[in-house]
Amino acid sequence: MGWTMTLKDDFGVIAWAHGSRSHVRFLVLLWFLFVQVRSDIVFHMDHQFTWKTGQWGHCVGEECGSGGVQTRTVWCVHTEGWTTHHSHCNHMDKPESRRHCFKVCDWHQDLFEWELSAWEGCVLLPFFSNELKLRTTECITAQHGIQRRKVQCVRTSNRTTVTSRICDFFSQRPPVEQACLIPCPQDCVVSDFTSWSGCSKTCGAGLQHRTRHVLTTPMYGGASCPNLTETRTCSGPVGCHTGEDEYQYSLKVGAWSECRLPHHKDGLLNGRTTVDFSSNKQNNTIIHASYDYQHHHDRHHHRKYPMSWELEVGYQTRQVRCTRSDGKNTMLSLCTKYNPPVTYQACVMPRDCQTSDWLSWSTCSKTCRSTDLSPGYRLRSRVVTQIPMSGGKQCPALEEKEACNIIGDLLPNCPRYEWRTTDWDDCLVSPLLSKLDRRLANVASLCGGGVQTRKTYCVQVFDDLTPHHRKEVARPVTARLCAGQEAPSAVKNCSIPCQHRCLLSHWSPWGACLHDSCKDPQGKKGFIKRRREVLWASGSQLDGCPHLVESIPCEDPACYLWQLRRGECMPANGTCGPGTVAQSVKCVGAEGEDVPTTYCPDAPPPTQAPCAVACPADCVVSVWSSWSPCSHSCASKTAEGRQSRTRTVLALPGKEGKECPAAPALEEWRVCNDHPCLVFYWEASPWGPCINDTLDLNRTDVWNGATTCAVGIQIRKVTCVKMNGGSVMSKRCPDSARPESVRPCVLPCVKDCVVTPFSEWSACPSTCVPENTTSATQSRYRTIIQKSANGGQECPDTLYEERECDSLPICPIYRWRIHKWHACTLVPDSVQRSSSRPSETCGNGLETRGLSCVGENDEAANLTECLRWAGPLPAQIRACRVACRDDCTFTSWSKFSECTGCGSVQSRKRSLAGRSKKKEQCLNEALYPLEDKQACPCEEYLSQPFGNWSDCVLREPSTLGFLHSWMSHHEAKECGQGLRYRAVACIDQHGRLVEPTLCTDTGYMVEVCHIPCPLDCKLSDWSAWSACSSSCGGGLKVRSKWLREKAFNGGRPCPKLDLKNQVNEAVPCHSECRKYKWRTEPWSICTINTVGDSPSCGEGVQSRKIRCVKKGPSGEVSTVEDNQCDGEETPPRAQVCFLACDSDCVMSSWEPWSSCPLQCDRGSERNRSRRILRLPAVGSVACSELMQSESCTLNSTCFTYQYKVSEWSTCRLSENAICGQGARRRLLDCFRSDGKLVDLQKCEQFGLVKDWRLVEDCVVDCPISCVLSDWSPWGQCSHTCGSQGRSVRTRRILQDAHEEGRPCPNQLIQTKPCPIRPCYMWLLSDWSPCTIEGAECGEGLRRRNVSCIIHKGDWTESPPAPVAEKFCGDKIRKEIQQDVKQPCFVPCQGDCHLAEWSSWSSCQLTCVEGRSFESTGRQSRSRAVIIQVSENQDTCPQQVFETQPCKGGQCYSYQWRTGGWSNNERAVWCQRSDGVVVTGGCFAQKRPSMIRHCHPPCTKPFSHCTSSGVCGCEKGYTEVMTTHGFLDYCTRTPGVDANKKADVKTSSGRLKPSQARDWPTEWTLRPVDPDGRVKLWVYAVTAVGFILILFIIAFSFLLCKPAKTTKTSPPPQKPLTLAYDGDIDM
């Protein structure tokens, strides 16, 4: 069911029906649309206040239909017009302000629309705005006007007019008026006159003329064009002979009449056009009979096309008159003395073009709603069923086009196209390598930075799709539909993890024997451990680093120990002797931290311990030294570690004192590092693959808060390993340091292969194909978006399909069937008898033949089929002749002779027959040739190379035409052997171009070419490492590569080189400041040199051994020569020692100096102390000081410390990486303020902040090479024929080069010449001069020919040459389309006639103030009237001109120009801005004067008006002027001849009588007498002036002369030179 609508105008009915039911709601709309809605309705309340309403607004509502609401404004107004409150008006009479209405639906607007007519011409307004004054008559720029158009509402179905109120509901009424500008009136502008023509008569009085032509026609009320012709009388060069005829006679013919049929055929005509011919031409009656192939329809409205064409031969006549030179007709015998002119001829009856009915409209080109809002169009066509013949009516347009879907709101939105991408391919490093590096490298082991690629493809996106996911599968379309969008990136950086790298600290010292877990001590087995830390790791996970803990099993571990601190020894009696010492006891942990006493397992030591204080005369021994280093780091079967400590005797005992201990008691030894030399650590294998956790079924699929495909576990083997041995039992290694062996992981997601649907099948040929041609194919493809992985569904094998097109229609085969020629048809005898010719039935005529169309099997077909498929139309008419008695007769032509080769000529002959052999006119071979020659055909051709060679084209493997993987692009062949092409022109023996396949198979010369391969930058191998840049502490060592070969032909560029063309790599290094150190042995016993029985006490000497040692990298020590150590730091080998005597005070050694302030503040001190070991005897010398102090002096007694870092190393990558993530390092040292390197512990002891980053991540940019798309297929030739055709293919850059990647080539476009094929075209010649058969003047014809020519596409280089018509097509139809005949007129002598059309003037725009007033210009041409005889002026036609629109015009301006003055006259003309002299265009009011006048007039004798507008004297006279500047008189200059100028000083004048009388009344200062001599007072004035000048000069000299000075001159200055003499001011 559909909607139907019936609509009647204004007072009719509008109703819609759905099916057969009517709806009341549309009646509401009917009432609404046609009720007159009036505004400003007034309702009276009383005489002062009234209600006033506005106009009803638009109907609004949520849905269309009867539920709409319409409102208007209602207000109360006073009678004077001002608005007041509503209470002043009567509310009973208040009109309603709201009412229900019918809201028009959106689809209703498709039924009606505004129809706009074209804007009418701009009409001048009589007034400016509201000013009541008329315009001035003088136009300066442009005048205001108004133009109007018609606006009406029409139905879209049949374009009938309805009331405008209907369209008002859909859109606002378009404006019907608009302002416009009318340029100033433009007068007619004509060119300058041509030169005068020759005289119309050679003797006696005649006329001559000159003409001009129209350049611009009058517009906007401008002056009309002047007469284009000027005529004047003239006389011939000689007089007319006496008795010569006054008149001349010319044979004048009229135009041929229309072709008509003879009367006797009227009754035989059936279905033909007949003409009722009578003497009154205007009363001819044309009777149309119905042809078999005329328009008539069956009930299905299908046309019956003609099956054959037959032509009819008629005749036509013309009038012949003899005209006299004065334009009058006279006897025909005066013009035709011998052969009378032809007044009749056979002709073909005209046939009008006939066409079929219009076919159905095509579908609208706009099928969807786009953003440009442009309408679509649809087409319909019809075919020719009868071609026009013999001047019949030409064919109308065979195709119609109209807009459709103008608004398109109901159409679906047009599809959008956007780029989609496939998944990224695997990360690859090998594309970053050069070809040489790729051959040398182990590609499988590469890691680090790489590249990933993906494909891009274009898909169609529909509006009804929800927001798509990236993986959404859509059908691919051709990439050109996405050409306006930027394609996504097809290449990105990626990284392949390298082997885990860790930077570790040094091992810590071995710790004490501890339980594996001090919190839960178990058993009597423990471990001694040492640790190291990870300073930097290449990844976030530390699992890949080596073990960080090493352990040694030990016995009796103790996590907590008692720590004792002893106090002063307190003697029990007196000041010496035995006593006790207090001991503070606390329990400490392994790290030295305090813990509760309950943690220590053993009983605490006693708080007091026995001790003794030496009494006078007792032996005094020092405290024990520190334990020496352990001799072995561990205990083995053959060796164990031992260390010792010693003490020395400070005072020998007296006679009654306590004896010293024996010598062995002065040294103690103990076992150290008694643990076995077995070091164990945990070793973990690499993590295994992620597998399903079959043990823990409750594990969720969420890990770290992120939902994954599935969570599994990774397992690795963790074993306890013996150093330099194999695996051992796990109990040998501490469980606390055991690495984890199981960890969660993300299971690889199962990925099925995802492919796009197949694209649409490529288009098959839409037209028919010739028989026996190769069947066409069509293809389609699909793209893999996601490859299968981890057991997913595999991708299909078929990504490209090809099939043959469905059976295409074979082009039908039709041919013309040519009927026999009919007999030669002559003009009817009745017509021939009416002429003056003899009544013999002979002469020229026409013969015709019919045409029909047959199919492949000779079955009859419509002629329209042959017009389309059968080729050129055969000729249906030809001239013929029925021989007359006096005609020349000939034998038949012989056969053509044999050809002897290329370039030869073949001929045929005939001879005269019968009495013609004796006729004189028959013997004229120029008129009747007896031999016919023609060139022999030649099939020899010459190939000539043409143009330049193409680019070198590399051979490429066949592709499917869509984007391949990046690797295929990268590996695409860019150099090597290719082919280049050069077009070949194939020339026949006449030098004309023929098909190139006659000379070569392809139309090309092909030769091998080479594209040089790019050479990458080449560097040398790495040099050896340099020495460390720092001789002490941390530095860098460097190695280099230097440039060997630069990049060439677009090879990979070199990395950034330094000034020496080198690239460097730096790594950190450390130089030991003290590789050689002094090692000292303990001091020997103090030796006292005693004499006799003197006591062995007092001052002595002790010695020690020193040696220079070298510390190895692993801590071992070796003795070297002493000269290797610093001599200035040599420790003393001997020293003075002191053994106290029995009564002396004995004191301990000095404690170490206290620390100075960190900054070594000035004035600060440091202290050291010692204690009394034995008090002196009574009467002996008291003990010396117990405390010493000294000032803190920088770099002497006090030192500051600071950290110092080395330079960063270069970014270091993994061994198998070429780019990507790396690390750089630097070293940290601690330096003392005097520049000496010390241990880092020194800086740590002083609390310096260690916030230096010694290792940091860095990135080495990857050398990404340029990535190009595949070459596009070769495009179509730019020209279908000729030598200018070029084929182009392109490629685009998918990824620009980066760093040392191979740069993109410059060649992104390649061109190749197309085969040179001949260009055939119809050439229309120029019109021939007007020709008249058998007469001198009158109506004739001018013709132009249609010829087939061949050219090479460039007319300047290859002029066209004629060829056979078969190459260009159907000449008959071409002549029908082109007008090849045109009537013309040749004036007779004495005729007044129009000249030929002038050429079109240049295109001119209408402009206002130099700016174009319109986009389309105008150009004009005209025909002037030519008058030959003055008696015929009354019969002259009017001059004519015409205009036509044109494009590319320009604005012209006009300006008056003047020539030079001559005899007070000059030429004045109007000139166009392009230099053309015209008449009209310039303002007449501004025309300069042509004649010059002087004021007052020049009335003096021998005077004239000069060019400056004042009076002057003639040549040979001198002007004498009055005081007012006017000419007084002219005096002759003596001695002046015609060739020499006069000298005023030597010439004498002649005094006029009037001059002597006038001088008292008008005195003037004259330097010359009337006789021409200089007066005496002139000489006197000159002399006085000269003397005065001399006096001024002398006086000025005296005043300005300087006075002499008495001062001594200053000493001569030193001359300034350019050489520097040491002066600092220079």
Disulfide bonds with the S-S distance in Angstrom:
Cys59-Cys101 1.90
Cys64-Cys105 2.28
Cys76-Cys89 1.86
Cys122-Cys180 1.79
Cys139-Cys184 1.87
Cys153-Cys167 1.89
Cys188-Cys225 1.91
Cys199-Cys234 1.95
Cys203-Cys240 2.26
Cys259-Cys347 1.83
Cys322-Cys335 1.75
Cys353-Cys395 1.91
Cys364-Cys404 1.89
Cys368-Cys414 1.85
Cys427-Cys494 1.85
Cys447-Cys498 2.00
Cys458-Cys482 1.89
Cys502-Cys545 1.69
Cys513-Cys554 1.70
Cys518-Cys559 2.12
Cys569-Cys611 1.77
Cys576-Cys615 1.94
Cys587-Cys600 1.88
Cys619-Cys660 1.67
Cys630-Cys672 1.79
Cys634-Cys677 1.57
Cys690-Cys745 1.86
Cys709-Cys749 1.51
Cys720-Cys733 1.79
Cys753-Cys795 1.99
Cys764-Cys805 1.85
Cys768-Cys811 2.04
Cys824-Cys880 1.76
Cys842-Cys884 1.81
Cys853-Cys866 1.90
Cys888-Cys922 1.67
Cys899-Cys936 2.05
Cys902-Cys938 1.80
Cys952-Cys1009 1.84
Cys975-Cys1013 2.01
Cys986-Cys999 1.89
Cys1017-Cys1054 1.86
Cys1028-Cys1069 1.88
Cys1032-Cys1073 1.53
Cys1086-Cys1137 1.57
Cys1097-Cys1141 1.74
Cys1108-Cys1125 1.96
Cys1145-Cys1183 1.64
Cys1156-Cys1192 1.92
Cys1160-Cys1198 1.74
Cys1211-Cys1258 1.79
Cys1219-Cys1262 2.07
Cys1230-Cys1243 1.79
Cys1266-Cys1304 1.97
Cys1277-Cys1314 1.81
Cys1281-Cys1319 2.01
Cys1330-Cys1384 1.81
Cys1337-Cys1388 1.55
Cys1348-Cys1368 1.91
Cys1392-Cys1436 1.72
Cys1403-Cys1446 1.87
Cys1407-Cys1451 1.79
Cys1470-Cys1482 1.99
Cys1494-Cys1505 1.65
Cys1498-Cys1511 1.97
Cys1513-Cys1530 2.04
